[in-house]
C-alpha cells in the first residue's frame, strides 16, 4: 500500500467480492466484481434493491465487458444472487467498454431500460458500430488513431500497424447498445429503493461521466472519477484531437466538495473506501506535480511520445502505451492552452512542445 492509500480508510479491509457472487456494502446495496482482460484486471459493479411501478427487483450500475466468461458469471448471479427478482433498470456511468459493454445484453435479457447521460450514450452508439476496413467508429484504434499517435511522435511502424488492425477493438467488447435510453443529467434526483439518489456528472475521463450519491446511505458510486489507488486516466484521443480534458477533470472534482467526510466511496476499480476529500486533494497534487515535470522537460522541444517516459517509469505494453500517450498529450495541452508551452509541427509531421 502506497503512502496515499494509507491516508484512506478501507472499511472492509482486504475483503473482495468474489467473482460470480455478491457482497453487501450498505443496506440493500451489493458489490459485484467482474474480470477484465487488461492489466487493470477487474471492475466493480453495483446492485441496489429497488421497486419501480410496483415491481420489486434491482437497479444495476455498470455492466462489465462483452466476453463469454463475464456472461457466464452473470448467469451464476441471475441464479444465485437476485433472490428470484428481476433487474428493473440498468444505469451506466459512462461509455467505456468495461462499463457499457454488456448493457445491451442485460437490458434485452430483463426488458429493462438503460439510463445514461446523452453524450456518453451517443458516443457508445457511435463507437460500437462495426468497423469498416481499418476505420473504427471511434476510440483508440484504427487508422484515425494511428494517424493521431503518429502526429504526436509514435513512429514505430509495428505499433502503428497494430493500432490500425485493432479498428474493431471497442465493438468487440461492447454488444449493440440499446436503441433507446432514459437520459440522466447533472443534478437529477431519482429514487432507487425509496431513497433519493443524485446525479453528479464529470468531464475529462469520459465526455459526460455520471456518479451517483445517496445522502441517506452516505454512499457515492464514483465510477472512474475517484479511484483509491490509481489516478483516473485523462486522455486526448483522435475523436477530439484539440481537446483540453485535464482542467475539465480537475474542475469536475469540485462537484464533490459538499459531500460529507464520512461518505463511503464505491469506485469502479479498487476497494470501497472513505476519505473522499483527501483523495481528491491527492489527485490535484498529483497532476500539479506531473504538469511541473512536463513543463520542466519541455525546456527542449518534445513530442507526446517523448513525454511518456517522463510520466510513466514502468514498461508499457501497446494497450497501456495508447493510454499513456493520451495522458501525456492531456498534460501538454493543459500547459499549451494556458500559454506556458508553444508547439510546432516539424518537417517529419510530428508536433513538438516547448516552453513558451
VEXKOL-386535 format. One record per residue (C-alpha): residue number from 1; x, y, z. Coordinates in steps of 0.1 Angstrom, whole numbers, plus 5000, padded with zeros to 4 digits. Example, Ala and Ser with C-alpha at 12.3 -4.5 7.8 and 13.67 -1.06 7.14 Angstrom:
// VEXKOL-386535
> 1/5123/4955/5078
> 2/5137/4989/5071
***
This chain:
// VEXKOL-386535
> 1/5000/5000/5000
> 2/5015/5034/4990
> 3/5015/5064/5013
> 4/4985/5080/4997
> 5/4965/5048/5002
> 6/4974/5047/5038
> 7/4956/5080/5043
> 8/4924/5064/5033
> 9/4901/5042/5053
> 10/4891/5008/5039
> 11/4861/4997/5060
> 12/4861/4961/5045
> 13/4899/4957/5048
> 14/4912/4934/5021
> 15/4879/4916/5016
> 16/4868/4915/4980
> 17/4836/4905/4964
> 18/4842/4870/4949
> 19/4837/4867/4911
> 20/4802/4854/4904
> 21/4790/4863/4939
> 22/4778/4895/4957
> 23/4788/4912/4989
> 24/4766/4937/5008
> 25/4783/4970/5014
> 26/4753/4990/5026
> 27/4716/4984/5033
> 28/4702/4970/5000
> 29/4734/4977/4981
> 30/4756/4948/4968
> 31/4791/4947/4953
> 32/4799/4926/4922
> 33/4834/4922/4910
> 34/4839/4912/4873
> 35/4871/4903/4855
> 36/4887/4925/4828
> 37/4911/4913/4800
> 38/4936/4941/4808
> 39/4964/4949/4832
> 40/4936/4965/4852
> 41/4920/4932/4858
> 42/4886/4939/4874
> 43/4857/4963/4875
> 44/4832/4968/4904
> 45/4795/4968/4896
> 46/4767/4976/4920
> 47/4732/4961/4926
> 48/4707/4981/4945
> 49/4674/4967/4958
> 50/4646/4986/4941
> 51/4609/4989/4934
> 52/4596/5006/4902
> 53/4560/5009/4893
> 54/4550/4983/4919
> 55/4576/4958/4907
> 56/4603/4945/4931
> 57/4637/4940/4918
> 58/4672/4955/4913
> 59/4688/4985/4898
> 60/4722/4976/4883
> 61/4750/5002/4880
> 62/4775/4993/4852
> 63/4778/4960/4833
> 64/4813/4946/4825
> 65/4828/4938/4791
> 66/4811/4917/4765
> 67/4831/4885/4770
> 68/4818/4849/4773
> 69/4834/4845/4808
> 70/4816/4876/4820
> 71/4783/4864/4807
> 72/4788/4831/4824
> 73/4794/4849/4857
> 74/4763/4869/4852
> 75/4743/4837/4846
> 76/4755/4825/4880
> 77/4744/4858/4896
> 78/4710/4856/4879
> 79/4705/4822/4896
> 80/4721/4827/4930
> 81/4722/4864/4938
> 82/4690/4881/4927
> 83/4667/4864/4952
> 84/4644/4855/4923
> 85/4638/4891/4914
> 86/4645/4908/4880
> 87/4668/4936/4871
> 88/4645/4966/4866
> 89/4669/4992/4854
> 90/4705/4994/4841
> 91/4724/5026/4849
> 92/4757/5031/4831
> 93/4782/5057/4845
> 94/4800/5062/4811
> 95/4808/5049/4777
> 96/4840/5029/4783
> 97/4836/4992/4774
> 98/4841/4979/4809
> 99/4810/4999/4820
> 100/4787/4998/4790
> 101/4799/4965/4773
> 102/4770/4942/4783
> 103/4743/4969/4787
> 104/4725/4959/4755
> 105/4725/4922/4765
> 106/4713/4929/4801
> 107/4687/4953/4790
> 108/4673/4929/4765
> 109/4676/4899/4789
> 110/4655/4917/4815
> 111/4634/4940/4793
> 112/4650/4968/4814
> 113/4656/5004/4803
> 114/4691/5019/4800
> 115/4698/5051/4820
> 116/4728/5071/4808
> 117/4739/5106/4801
> 118/4732/5117/4765
> 119/4768/5124/4754
> 120/4781/5091/4766
> 121/4751/5072/4752
> 122/4757/5086/4717
> 123/4794/5081/4718
> 124/4789/5045/4728
> 125/4764/5041/4699
> 126/4789/5056/4675
> 127/4820/5037/4687
> 128/4802/5003/4689
> 129/4793/5003/4652
> 130/4811/4975/4633
> 131/4845/4986/4620
> 132/4848/4991/4582
> 133/4882/4980/4570
> 134/4908/4998/4591
> 135/4884/5025/4602
> 136/4867/5023/4635
> 137/4836/5042/4646
> 138/4860/5059/4671
> 139/4882/5052/4700
> 140/4918/5043/4705
> 141/4923/5021/4674
> 142/4921/5022/4636
> 143/4937/5044/4610
> 144/4924/5076/4626
> 145/4940/5067/4659
> 146/4973/5056/4642
> 147/4975/5090/4625
> 148/4967/5108/4658
> 149/4995/5089/4676
> 150/5019/5093/4647
> 151/5014/5131/4647
> 152/5025/5131/4684
> 153/5056/5111/4679
> 154/5047/5074/4679
> 155/5067/5064/4648
> 156/5073/5027/4653
> 157/5058/5010/4622
> 158/5049/4978/4640
> 159/5030/4996/4668
> 160/5011/5018/4643
> 161/5002/4988/4623
> 162/4988/4970/4653
> 163/4967/5001/4662
> 164/4953/5001/4626
> 165/4945/4964/4629
> 166/4925/4969/4661
> 167/4898/4991/4645
> 168/4872/4967/4658
> 169/4885/4965/4693
> 170/4858/4987/4710
> 171/4830/4969/4692
> 172/4844/4936/4702
> 173/4840/4945/4739
> 174/4805/4961/4736
> 175/4773/4944/4724
> 176/4750/4966/4704
> 177/4739/4995/4726
> 178/4701/4997/4731
> 179/4683/5019/4705
> 180/4665/5039/4732
> 181/4675/5051/4766
> 182/4665/5074/4795
> 183/4686/5105/4798
> 184/4702/5115/4831
> 185/4718/5149/4837
> 186/4738/5167/4864
> 187/4716/5175/4894
> 188/4689/5150/4886
> 189/4674/5132/4916
> 190/4656/5099/4914
> 191/4646/5072/4938
> 192/4662/5038/4940
> 193/4646/5016/4966
> 194/4627/5045/4981
> 195/4659/5065/4987
> 196/4669/5097/4968
> 197/4700/5094/4946
> 198/4716/5125/4930
> 199/4735/5125/4896
> 200/4769/5142/4897
> 201/4784/5145/4862
> 202/4821/5150/4855
> 203/4842/5155/4824
> 204/4878/5148/4813
> 205/4878/5110/4818
> 206/4847/5105/4796
> 207/4825/5131/4778
> 208/4798/5131/4805
> 209/4805/5107/4833
> 210/4777/5102/4859
> 211/4784/5094/4895
> 212/4756/5087/4919
> 213/4752/5099/4955
> 214/4728/5088/4982
> 215/4727/5111/5013
> 216/4706/5086/5033
> 217/4732/5059/5029
> 218/4762/5083/5028
> 219/4773/5065/4996
> 220/4789/5077/4964
> 221/4791/5054/4934
> 222/4820/5073/4920
> 223/4826/5053/4887
> 224/4861/5062/4875
> 225/4860/5098/4887
> 226/4875/5090/4921
> 227/4896/5058/4925
> 228/4916/5048/4956
> 229/4949/5036/4943
> 230/4954/5047/4907
> 231/4948/5081/4891
> 232/4919/5084/4867
> 233/4930/5083/4831
> 234/4926/5117/4813
> 235/4934/5115/4776
> 236/4933/5133/4743
> 237/4921/5109/4716
> 238/4916/5111/4679
> 239/4879/5118/4681
> 240/4887/5152/4697
> 241/4924/5159/4689
> 242/4924/5195/4701
> 243/4907/5187/4735
> 244/4919/5200/4768
> 245/4905/5174/4792
> 246/4927/5178/4823
> 247/4913/5211/4835
> 248/4878/5197/4828
> 249/4886/5167/4850
> 250/4901/5187/4879
> 251/4873/5213/4878
> 252/4847/5185/4879
> 253/4861/5172/4912
> 254/4848/5204/4928
> 255/4813/5190/4924
> 256/4821/5165/4952
> 257/4833/5193/4977
> 258/4800/5194/4996
> 259/4797/5157/5002
> 260/4801/5146/5039
> 261/4836/5135/5051
> 262/4822/5101/5061
> 263/4809/5092/5026
> 264/4816/5057/5016
> 265/4831/5057/4981
> 266/4822/5028/4958
> 267/4848/5031/4930
> 268/4848/5012/4897
> 269/4883/4998/4904
> 270/4899/4990/4937
> 271/4883/4987/4971
> 272/4855/5007/4987
> 273/4870/5035/5009
> 274/4864/5066/5030
> 275/4884/5097/5026
> 276/4869/5114/4996
> 277/4883/5149/5002
> 278/4918/5135/5010
> 279/4918/5115/4978
> 280/4906/5145/4957
> 281/4934/5166/4973
> 282/4959/5139/4963
> 283/4946/5140/4927
> 284/4951/5177/4925
> 285/4987/5174/4940
> 286/4995/5145/4916
> 287/4986/5164/4885
> 288/5003/5196/4897
> 289/5035/5176/4901
> 290/5031/5160/4867
> 291/5024/5193/4850
> 292/5056/5208/4866
> 293/5076/5178/4854
> 294/5063/5181/4819
> 295/5069/5219/4818
> 296/5105/5214/4830
> 297/5112/5186/4805
> 298/5099/5209/4777
> 299/5130/5231/4780
> 300/5137/5214/4747
> 301/5111/5205/4721
> 302/5094/5172/4730
> 303/5065/5152/4714
> 304/5039/5135/4735
> 305/5058/5102/4728
> 306/5089/5118/4743
> 307/5069/5128/4774
> 308/5056/5093/4781
> 309/5087/5082/4800
> 310/5087/5114/4820
> 311/5052/5105/4833
> 312/5054/5067/4833
> 313/5086/5050/4846
> 314/5074/5014/4841
> 315/5075/4993/4809
> 316/5042/4996/4789
> 317/5025/4972/4765
> 318/5008/4987/4735
> 319/4974/4989/4751
> 320/4989/5008/4781
> 321/5010/5029/4757
> 322/4980/5043/4739
> 323/4965/5054/4772
> 324/4999/5068/4783
> 325/5002/5088/4750
> 326/4967/5102/4755
> 327/4976/5112/4791
> 328/5009/5128/4781
> 329/4991/5148/4755
> 330/4965/5159/4780
> 331/4992/5174/4802
> 332/5009/5190/4772
> 333/4976/5205/4761
> 334/4968/5218/4796
> 335/5001/5237/4795
> 336/4998/5247/4759
> 337/4963/5262/4762
> 338/4974/5280/4794
> 339/5002/5296/4773
> 340/5031/5280/4791
> 341/5040/5259/4762
> 342/5041/5266/4724
> 343/5040/5239/4698
> 344/5052/5235/4662
> 345/5049/5207/4636
> 346/5082/5195/4623
> 347/5091/5186/4588
> 348/5085/5150/4599
> 349/5048/5157/4606
> 350/5052/5155/4644
> 351/5040/5181/4669
> 352/5066/5191/4695
> 353/5060/5213/4725
> 354/5085/5237/4742
> 355/5084/5262/4770
> 356/5069/5295/4757
***
